[in-house]
Amino acid sequence: MKNNKLKQPTKFQFFLGFFAVVALLWGVKRLVTALDDSLHAQADAAVGQVIRESRLSAAATVPHRILSVPNYKTAFPDSQSVQIVAAERWGVKPVKDRQDAEHRKKELVYVGESPYYHVDRLSSSIPYLVPRAAVLLQDIGQAFYDSLYVKGVPFNQLIVTSVLRSMDDVSKLQRHNQNATERSCHLFGTTFDICYNRYHPVTQYVRDDTLKWVLAEVLRDKREEGRCYVKYEVKQGCFHMTVR
């Protein structure tokens, strides 16, 4: 008959098994600790990234400062004698009257409508420019909008007060406007005026000179880029500019 009693482990085998179990538990603890440290490190990194992104986002929403220019007359001194050279270079042959202008539309671009600027009711000019000047006007209007946005200023459109003039228009203007010269840059379709004391509200009317300061920054940049000549007109309340 077989003996079914289990063989008892020796003292050496008991201690060997005990230390094996302790070593296993120690290894498991080290693994859990390492995983826990890794998770904490990842969580800290994620929190740090969120904080950095929040700071960048907050910085991006801070409106840019409005600096304008130190002096309007100094910043925009380009006289008739300077602008006429560019007008004659890039412009069309002066139109005699409005009927003549209607036959010259292949050389000119209509600028009566745009989301970036508002054309005033014109009595002494017609809303046409040479393509080079039309692009400049569009770029100025878009840059003005961009500047208003980053500076936190309510949207307002620029107002264009004078564009292409016929020789008849210039003759009539000379009767009551001493600045309307016989050889006007406006005759060539290269020149336009943007008033600095009136704007067309889009979201909210702005009372003070904030819009004028922003516009001055935009025109200074375009002038320094070599895009145009600009004259600050005091009596007419406008910036008179010719494309380069």
Buried (B, 14 or more C-beta within 10 A) or exposed (E): EEEEEEEEEEEEEEEEEEEEEEEEEEEEEEEEEEEEEEEEEEEEEEEEEEEEEEEEEEEEEEEEEBEBBEEBEEBBEBEBEBBBEBBBEBBBEBBEEEEBBEEBEEBBBEBEEBEBBBBBEBEBBBBBBBEBBBBBBBBBBBBBBEBBEEBEBBBBBBBBBBBBBBBBBBEBBBEEEEEBBEEBBBBBBBBBBBBBEBBBEBEEEBEEBBBBBBBBBBBBEBBEEEBBBBBBBEEBEBBBBBBB
